[in-house]
Amino acid sequence: MTGDPSDIAGPPVSVRDTSEIALVDLLDRLLAGGVVLTGDIVISIAEVDLVRVSLRALITSIQQDTKLAGLSTEAYE
Amino acid sequence: MMAEQGTYVYAISRDLDPAVLHQVSGVGDTSVRTVESGGLTAVVSTVDLDEFGEQALRQNLENLAWLEQTARSHHAVAETARESAAVTPLRLATVYYSDERVREMLVDQHDAFARALDRITGRVEWGVKAYTQLPDRHASSSKEPAEESRDSSSTVDAESSTGGAGAAYLRRRREQQQTWEQASRQAFNQADQVHTELRNFSVASRLHRAQDAGLSGRSELMVLNGAYLVDRGLDQQFLDLVREVAGAQQGLEVEVTGPWAPYSFATVTEAESEEQAEHGRTEQ
């Protein structure tokens, strides 16, 4: 594969190894990109903004972590 | 009782060798196979509707652990398929009731997929993100109100000094705000220059929304989240160009991801994709 990360070393540009892809970069592509087909199941989900869904998932998980840690959730409001 | 099942579709391809899919496992730890019709190949898995049915999906998509696992599996399958042939990946969680329904879709959408595959064959997507560290928007402004209330014991003095301190405080806030706005405007201009150069080099480009800081884990302001479709043979030239144009922009930190399967350019309806590109732009 061309474009080996070591080919482009040194600031200010960094190239991340594809094997450890950040979830957020993946969601940019899998939720906001990709062919959008109206599948049989997805019909009503297509109306939902999936990027927002993913953000809600993150916020929910932060709140759960916070509760587990016994902290106030107000800090995240 | 057996759970109802559906067919999850990852990607569409033309000349895919199904053998490459044997070693990869799909969403929900399923095996991956192909469904063919009219010269097109859909890469699919059989999934339980308990997990991928409408109700289940609504809940599961809000579960970050599930979302991450499913996204990574979807991506792994698309990457594996890409080793054999050009693929147009589908959006996450596209599910049909049966293989027969997938075949109908392949026939209905044949020409659109053929065009999409022509557009991306021999090309890869690179992601380029740029960040900037802005000056603090409301730096050290929290002291003033405390001083104000401490002085309020001597009424006459307090009134005049509060007025003076208040005006100074507001002036400082305004200056901070202006500095911040100037810096952010400059950073967006720099990002625009980077994007313009990369766009001119690429076959196609698309701007994604700036990532939420909570998801990216970066405190800096994201001023560019671009995707660029590049001919495979020109990968190194593209990366060199990124380094060159980014190096010319002081204070801008640039990060490259890829090469990706061309998710951002896998679109079947032209009008819609252009709208999305415009949309992404204004969101910036």
Interface residues (C-beta under 8 A of the other chain):
Chain A: M1 T2 G3 D7 I8 P11 P12 V13 S14 V15 R16 T18 I21 A22 L23 V24 D25 L26 L27 D28 R29 L30 L31 A32 G33 G34 V35 V36 L37 G39 D40 I41 V42 I43 S44 I45 V48 L50 V51 V53 S54 L55 R56 A57 L58 I59 T60 S61 I62
Chain B: G6 V9 I12 L49 F52 G53 E54 L57 R58 L61 E62 N63 L64 A65 L67 E68 A71 R72 H74 H75 T88 P89 L90 R91 L92 A93 T94 V95 Y96 Y97 R101 M105 Q109 F113 A116 E125 W126 G127 R206 H208 R209 Q211 D212 G214 L215 S216 G217 N225 A227 R232 D235 Q236 F238 L239 D240 V242 R243 A246 G247 L252 E253 V254 E255 V256 T257 G258 P259 W260 Y263 S264 F265 A266 T267 V268 E272 Q276 G280
